[in-house]
Amino acid sequence: MFVHNNLQFTTLNPVSYHVDQDIEMSALQFVSTFLNVCVLSIYRFLSSKFKNFMTWLHRILQLLYTPKLNLITCGDINVNYLNDNDKKNELHAPLNSYNLFSMVKFRTRICNESSSPINIFDDMSRQTTLNYSH
């Protein structure tokens, strides 16, 4: 992740939850007088077993989540959130249990045969200054 040099952050690396060929992630926590945010960047390999990915994702979220921390999760989890599908439905409940809801409602990646949004999930119970609309 790239961070502006004026922002102070702490790197959070739950290394035991970084599993090759299932999930890659990095996490940064930003703390100031007006901000307490953790940005979790996740990549799910297309070749990974979705059940394994879900197990690791739950463990990572469980490790990072606290009620006073605004958790923003983003990345390429190779699930198209614009269409109803089994993987989206399977992700929906666990993410919602951490107040994480899909924010991007437009296509960000357009290929010859498909198009889908990048996945950004934000805690909707908090006020944020981020604007994800197109």
N, C-alpha and C positions, 0 to 999 in steps of 0.2 A: 504494500500500500504506500502511496505517496502522501506525505503530510506537509502542510505549509510549515516553514521553519519557525513561525511565531507561535505555533500551537505546542503546548506541552502534552506529552502522552506517555503512557506506560505500555510496553508490549506484554500481552498475555499469551502465553504459549502452553496450553495443555498438551504437551508433546505426546503423552500417552494416548491421546485421542486423534492423533494424526496417523492415519492408516493408508499406506500406499495402495493405489488402485481402488479404494473405496471413497475416501474423502481427503481433501487437502483444505487446510484452513489457516487463517491468521487472525489475530484479534488485537485491537488497540483500545485502550481506555483513555478518554480525554476527561480531565477533571480541572475545573476552575470554579470561580465563585458563581458562575451562571450556567455551568455545563457539567453534567456527569453522564457521559455517553460511552458505550462500548460499541465499536463497529466490528462485526464479525464477518469476515470474507470467507466464503465457502465455494469449493468446486467439487462437484460430484462427477466422477468418471463415468462415461457412457457405458463402459464395460462392467461397472460395479453392480453388485446385487443390491437392489433397492432396499431390501430388508436390512442388510448390513449398514447401508447408508443411514437409514432411519434410526437404527440402534445408536450409531455414533453421534448423529445429530442430537438426539435426545440427551445423551450423556454430556455433550458439549454445552448445550443450553442449560442443563441442570447445574453444571459447574459454574457457568458465568452469570446466570440470572440472579438478581436481587431486586426487591421491590423499588429500591431507590435509584436504580441504574436504568437509564434508557438504553435498551438494547436494539441496535439496528443490524439486521442480518441481510447480507447481499451476496450476489455472486451468480455463478452459473451452476445451477443444480440440475440442469437438463430436464426440467419439467415445464411444460407449456401451461402457464397460468391463465391464458386467454380462453382456453377450451376446457370443457369438463372432460376429465379423464381419471383413470384409477389412481395414478401417482399423485395428481393434484388432490384428490379426495383423501388419500392416505396421509398426505402432508398437512392438510388443513387443520385437523383436530389438534395434533401435537403443537403446531405453531401457535394456534389460537390459545392454547392453555398457558402460553407465555405472553399473551396479549400481542402476538405478532401477526400482522395482517398484510397481505400483498398490497403494494403501493403503486406499482407500474401497470397501467391499463392500456398500453399501446405497444406495438411491435418495435423492438430495438435491434433485432437481428433478422435480416431477411435474406434467405438463400433461394436457390432455384426451386426447391421442392417444399420449403417450409418457411415459416416465420414465427418468431416468439419473442416475448419480452425478457429482459434481464430480470432476475428475481431480486426484489428488494422488499423486505418485511420490516415494518416499524411497529413500535408499541403505540397503538392508537389511543390508549388511555391517558397519554401525556400530550401536552402541547409541544409541538416541534416547530422549528422555523424552516424546516426543509420543505421544498415544494417539488413533488414528483410528477406533477401534471405536464402534459405535452402541449 
